[in-house]
């Protein structure tokens, strides 16, 4: 898979965030300021638009450029975190023009690391990481087992959804949700929902 696939992935990410804008707004209105749906739809749209007509074949440079565009379009906390994921993935895949399942696993692993480093959060803090980390672990296992790309994507999407659903058992450590203390445990995390949607978009992109 070459840069054409990466552009397709970014398009699917853009589409799923726009389709689920109201859902993310609803989730975020319970624990945040309710703008997550707007931030994600605008941010992923900017990321896609920035590179959809690129002549560059370097997948790392494409991902980095998408992240830079996103950081400019939505300079909010979550926008900056998602942009940092793209930019770190771009650094890791710089010089790559073809990607395999292993590269895709590395892409999302680098995305996870970029978000974690910028947000200073860790697994179990009830954040985006709790949705994406299980998917990354699933992708790494699939790559090791030499699964098909579609099977790997399906498993990753399922793992991300399970991770998201598990957030209603976690204590919030960051953001406005943390001010609720123990009451925050019963709430689903909007950031983890974004991770779940990303993996659903990834699954769609390989079907």
C-alpha positions as CSV (number, residue, x, y, z in Angstrom):
1,X,0.0,0.0,0.0
2,X,1.3,3.4,-1.0
3,X,0.4,7.0,-0.3
4,X,-3.0,6.5,-2.0
5,X,-4.0,4.2,0.9
6,X,-2.9,6.8,3.5
7,X,-5.0,9.4,1.8
8,X,-7.9,7.0,1.7
9,X,-7.4,6.4,5.5
10,X,-7.4,10.1,6.2
11,X,-10.6,10.5,4.1
12,X,-12.3,7.8,6.1
13,X,-11.2,9.4,9.4
14,X,-12.6,12.7,8.2
15,X,-15.9,11.1,7.2
16,X,-16.5,9.2,10.4
17,X,-15.8,12.2,12.6
18,X,-18.2,14.3,10.6
19,X,-20.9,11.6,10.7
20,X,-20.5,11.2,14.4
21,X,-20.1,14.9,15.2
22,X,-23.4,15.0,17.2
23,X,-22.6,11.8,19.1
24,X,-19.3,13.2,20.2
25,X,-20.9,16.5,21.2
26,X,-23.4,14.6,23.3
27,X,-20.8,12.5,25.0
28,X,-18.6,15.5,25.7
29,X,-21.4,17.7,27.0
30,X,-21.6,15.3,30.0
31,X,-18.0,15.6,31.0
32,X,-16.6,18.5,29.1
33,X,-17.6,21.7,27.2
34,X,-19.4,19.9,24.4
35,X,-17.2,21.0,21.6
36,X,-15.4,17.7,20.9
37,X,-17.6,16.8,17.9
38,X,-16.8,20.2,16.2
39,X,-13.1,19.9,17.0
40,X,-12.8,16.4,15.6
41,X,-14.8,17.0,12.5
42,X,-13.0,20.3,11.7
43,X,-9.6,18.9,12.7
44,X,-9.7,15.7,10.6
45,X,-11.2,17.6,7.7
46,X,-8.3,20.0,7.8
47,X,-5.8,17.1,8.0
48,X,-7.4,15.4,4.9
49,X,-7.7,18.6,2.9
50,X,-4.0,19.5,3.5
51,X,-2.7,16.4,1.8
52,X,-5.4,15.0,-0.4
53,X,-3.8,16.4,-3.6
54,X,-0.2,16.0,-2.5
55,X,2.5,15.0,-5.0
56,X,4.7,13.7,-2.1
57,X,5.1,10.0,-2.0
58,X,6.7,10.0,1.5
59,X,4.0,8.6,3.8
60,X,5.8,10.0,6.9
61,X,5.8,13.5,5.4
62,X,2.2,13.2,4.5
63,X,1.2,12.3,8.0
64,X,3.3,15.0,9.5
65,X,1.7,17.6,7.1
66,X,-1.7,16.4,8.1
67,X,-0.9,16.8,11.7
68,X,0.5,20.3,11.2
69,X,-2.7,21.3,9.4
70,X,-4.8,19.9,12.2
71,X,-2.9,21.7,14.9
72,X,-3.5,25.0,13.1
73,X,-7.2,24.4,12.4
74,X,-8.1,23.2,15.9
75,X,-5.6,24.5,18.5
76,X,-7.7,23.2,21.4
77,X,-6.5,20.6,23.9
78,X,-7.9,17.6,22.1
79,X,-7.1,19.0,18.7
80,X,-3.4,19.5,19.7
81,X,-3.3,15.9,21.0
82,X,-4.6,14.4,17.8
83,X,-2.3,16.5,15.8
84,X,0.6,15.4,17.9
85,X,-0.3,11.8,17.1
86,X,-0.2,12.4,13.4
87,X,3.1,14.3,13.6
88,X,4.8,11.6,15.7
89,X,3.6,8.9,13.3
90,X,5.0,11.1,10.5
91,X,8.4,11.2,12.2
92,X,8.4,7.4,12.7
93,X,7.4,6.6,9.1
94,X,9.5,9.3,7.4
95,X,11.1,7.9,4.2
96,X,8.5,5.2,3.9
97,X,6.6,5.0,0.5
98,X,5.0,1.5,1.0
99,X,3.3,0.2,4.1
100,X,2.6,-3.3,5.4
101,X,0.5,-4.4,8.3
102,X,3.6,-4.1,10.5
103,X,4.0,-0.5,9.3
104,X,0.3,0.2,10.1
105,X,0.8,-1.2,13.6
106,X,3.9,1.1,13.9
107,X,1.8,4.1,12.6
108,X,-0.9,3.7,15.3
109,X,1.7,2.9,18.0
110,X,3.6,6.1,17.1
111,X,0.2,8.0,17.1
112,X,-0.5,6.6,20.6
113,X,3.0,7.6,21.9
114,X,2.6,11.1,20.4
115,X,-0.7,11.7,22.2
116,X,0.6,10.2,25.4
117,X,3.8,12.3,25.4
118,X,1.9,15.5,24.7
119,X,-1.0,14.9,27.1
120,X,1.2,13.5,29.9
121,X,-1.5,10.8,30.4
122,X,-1.1,7.0,30.9
123,X,-3.2,4.0,30.3
124,X,-6.0,3.7,32.9
125,X,-6.4,7.5,33.3
126,X,-9.7,7.4,31.4
127,X,-8.6,9.1,28.2
128,X,-8.1,8.6,24.4
129,X,-5.3,6.2,25.3
130,X,-7.7,3.7,26.8
131,X,-9.5,3.3,23.5
132,X,-6.4,3.2,21.2
133,X,-4.0,1.2,23.3
134,X,-6.0,-2.1,23.1
135,X,-6.2,-1.6,19.3
136,X,-2.5,-1.1,19.0
137,X,-1.8,-4.2,21.0
138,X,-4.2,-6.1,18.8
139,X,-2.5,-4.8,15.6
140,X,0.9,-5.8,16.9
141,X,-0.4,-9.3,17.6
142,X,-2.0,-9.5,14.2
143,X,1.3,-8.4,12.5
144,X,3.2,-11.0,14.5
145,X,0.7,-13.7,13.5
146,X,0.8,-12.5,9.8
147,X,-3.0,-12.0,9.7
148,X,-4.7,-10.5,6.7
149,X,-5.0,-6.7,6.9
150,X,-8.8,-6.8,7.0
151,X,-8.8,-9.4,9.8
152,X,-6.3,-7.3,11.7
153,X,-8.4,-4.1,11.2
154,X,-11.5,-5.9,12.3
155,X,-9.9,-7.1,15.5
156,X,-8.4,-3.7,16.2
157,X,-11.8,-2.0,15.8
158,X,-13.3,-4.5,18.2
159,X,-10.5,-4.0,20.7
160,X,-10.9,-0.2,20.6
161,X,-14.6,-0.5,21.1
162,X,-14.1,-2.8,24.1
163,X,-11.5,-0.3,25.5
164,X,-14.0,2.6,25.1
165,X,-16.8,0.7,26.8
166,X,-14.5,-0.2,29.7
167,X,-13.9,3.5,30.4
168,X,-17.2,3.6,32.4
169,X,-15.2,1.7,35.1
170,X,-12.3,4.0,35.3
171,X,-11.7,7.0,37.5
172,X,-11.1,10.2,35.5
173,X,-7.7,11.8,36.2
174,X,-7.6,14.7,33.7
175,X,-10.0,17.4,32.5
176,X,-13.3,18.4,33.9
177,X,-14.4,14.9,34.4
178,X,-11.8,14.5,37.1
179,X,-13.6,17.1,39.2
180,X,-16.4,14.6,39.6
181,X,-14.3,12.2,41.6
182,X,-15.8,8.8,42.1
183,X,-18.9,9.9,40.1
184,X,-16.7,10.0,37.0
185,X,-16.4,6.2,37.0
186,X,-19.8,5.6,35.5
187,X,-19.2,7.9,32.6
188,X,-17.9,6.9,29.1
189,X,-14.9,8.9,28.0
190,X,-15.3,11.0,24.9
191,X,-11.6,10.8,24.0
192,X,-11.8,7.0,24.0
193,X,-14.8,7.3,21.7
194,X,-12.6,9.2,19.2
195,X,-10.1,6.3,19.3
196,X,-12.9,3.8,18.7
197,X,-14.1,5.8,15.7
198,X,-10.6,6.0,14.3
199,X,-10.3,2.2,14.4
200,X,-13.7,1.9,12.7
201,X,-12.5,4.2,10.0
202,X,-9.3,2.2,9.6
203,X,-11.4,-1.0,9.3
204,X,-13.5,0.6,6.6
205,X,-10.4,1.8,4.7
206,X,-9.1,-1.7,4.2
207,X,-12.4,-3.4,3.2
